[in-house]
Amino acid sequence: GQTPLILAAQIGWRDGAEQLIARGANVNLGNRRGETPLIFAVQRRDLPLVRLLMTHGANANQTDSVSGNSAIDYARQDNRSQAVLRELEQRRPAAATTTPR
């Protein structure tokens, strides 16, 4: 299933995402396909939501279990996501390559 934070990311509801994070939502918790809120925000090219999630510890290198792509991989694949890609590259930790389980 989808977490409430994933649902907020899917529809671009930043206020809802902020409230969920303030109440302890895990920004790196994916759905059963491994898709995270950050992956959905990147796919929407929602730069403010990407910034919000990254500020609260979202891992741009965490991969999904569908294609093995991370949020940064999806941003690289979409030519319309250059601003999002720059944000992810500037904020990502250098050695963050593991996926929490």
LINBELNOR-V80584 format. One record per helix or strand of 2 or more residues. SS is the DSSP state (~ for helix, > for strand). FROM is the first residue (numbers start at 1). TO is the last residue. If there is no record, write none. Layout:
# LINBELNOR-V80584
{{SS & FROM & TO} {SS & FROM & TO}}
This chain:
# LINBELNOR-V80584
{{~ & 4 & 11} {~ & 14 & 22} {~ & 37 & 43} {~ & 47 & 55} {~ & 71 & 77} {~ & 79 & 91}}
